Amino acid sequence: MTQALYAARLMSAAEAVALIPSGARVAMGLGVSQPPAILKALADRAEARQVEGLRLYYLLSTAIAGDTVLRYDLMDRIQPNSLFYGKVERALEVQARADGRRVVELIPTGFQQTPRLLTHEIGVDTLLTTVSPMDAEGYFSFGTNTDYNQPVSRTAKRVILEVNPHMPRVFGDCTIHVSQVTALVEHAVPLLQVPKAAPQPADTLIGGIIAGLIEDGSTLQMGIGALPDAVCAALHDHRDLGIHTEMMTPGLVALMKAGVVNGARKSLHPGKAVFAFCMGDQDTYDHLHENPDLEGHPVSYTNDPAVIARNDRMISVNATLEIDLHGACCSEYLNGSQFTGSGGQLDFVRGAYRSDGGRSIIACHATAAKGTVSRIVPRLAGPVTTPRNDTHIVVTEYGRVDLKGLGSSDRAMALIGLAHPDFRDGLQQAASQQGLI
């Protein structure tokens, strides 16, 4: 029966995207799950002006989308609605400004809210994403990307899947049955890989400070990049760590392989590493495949602060771009423009602090632009990602401070102490002008 359903839904990419009408509200998979064959066919259709007025919703686009549906010449037929900016959106913005246009809309949101936003407020009617091959019972795994793919698949009128044998089969609440699928496109292609960033000396210093704040038996949430990798590298002498994270990274996988992470003391999903999506190298994807120690779940679950808080000794580690003298953080705006997005930072900041024995850590280098700009600033240059009320522990290469319980004056002085020495006098003057000291 399942094989018959599969055969009935199997078609070419061109045939599949022909099912998408003009004016459709389309959700595209995040990151690794963006389906190359389907997106190219949709771009070809838009280029031929066979479809128009498409509204495309997504987080974290990659070159897969940038070379197809997010091409600048298609912006009059495909309207990008990004919930998390990246390199592709920033490049489109540069082109659009030169032409006096605006082509990308940012929809501000926390990551945990994304499934409801897409399914209810926006009412997405089409899902395009990549899945693993079907199993004997007729189920596909969303593999690297359960996140919003699984919730949207439950409500969308059209679910168009690219079946890729390179997509790992992952356990957890991360499957879809063939009977729920509109169209299937088979396409075997290696998954997109994210190269590992080389750590700077400041990363190693910060990683060591953060590792000293993490007790054996803690549960971790980490982002991607050189700084979180440095934290993971400094944890190899720890024991019985667990994982509950939005993003599974190579650094976390390395801890699993080393036996440092085993989930033995987890109070929620003991023995299981829980995540919403994954980006990394091939070794990371291989580790996910049919691994009973890992579970993929929708981001509405992984990033729910109430769920996060059920993990005792929850440790959240996130990076920021700026911290003001009150302790508020902007983690998404740079040089007067949107740079990334809110993501799940505030979800985990709040969830970790609610956890029994938990700690929320915000980390950054003390300076940027080769030491010419301080990341500790008098006032933020962009929107607040983490409010001052929520910021817990802040770490730079100059140390750490726990802001909880500190008054405004003590906060300002403590944060100035985390700044590069070249900027401390100026920050003290600014604090005095603001009446903080």
WOQUIHU-V982101 format. One line per field, one symbol per residue. phi: phi as a letter, one per 30 degrees, with the letter a starting at -180 (. if undefined). burial: I if it has 24 or more other C-alpha atoms within 12 Angstrom, else O. A space follows every 50 residues. Layout:
phi: ???
burial: ???
This chain:
phi: .ddddeddcdaddddddddcdeidccccedhedddeddddddddddddhc aaidcccabhdbdedddbdcdddcddcbcdbccadaedddddddddddci bbcccccdaddddeededdcddiecbbbacbdedcdcjcccdhdbdgced ddddbddbcccccbdddddcdjcbbbdedccdbbbdacaeddccdddddc edddddedddedccdeidccbbcckddddddeddcdcdbhdbbbbdbdce ddddddddidcbidcddbheicccacabblcddddddddhcddbbcbddd cdcdeddeddddhdccbbcbcbbddcjdbccbbbhibdcbadhcededed ddddddidbcbcbaddbbhhicbdddbdbdcbddccdddcdcccbbdckb bcddiddedddedddddcddedcdddddddddddidb
burial: OOOOOIOOIIIIIIOIIIIIIIOIIIIIIIIIIIIIIIIIIIIIIIOOOO IIOIIIIIIIIIIIIIIIIIIIOIIIIIIIIIIIIIOIIIIIIOOOOOOO OOIIIIIIIIIIIIIIIIIOOIIIIIIIIIIIIIOOOOIIIIIIIIIIII IIIIIIIIIIIIIIIIIIIIIIIIIIIIIIIIIIIIIOOOIIIOOOOOOO OIIIIIIIIIIOIIIIIIIIIIIIIIIIIIIIIIIIOIOIIIIIIIIIII IIIIIIOOOIIIIIIIIIIIIIIIIIIIIIIIIIIIIIIOIOIIIIIIII IIIIIIIIIIIIIIIIIIIIIIIIIIIIIIIIIIOOOIIIIIIIIIIIII IIIIIOIIIIIIIIIIIOOOOOOIIIIIIIIIIIIIIIIIIIIIIIIIII IIIOOOOIOOIIIIIIIIIIOOIIOOIIOIIOOOOOO
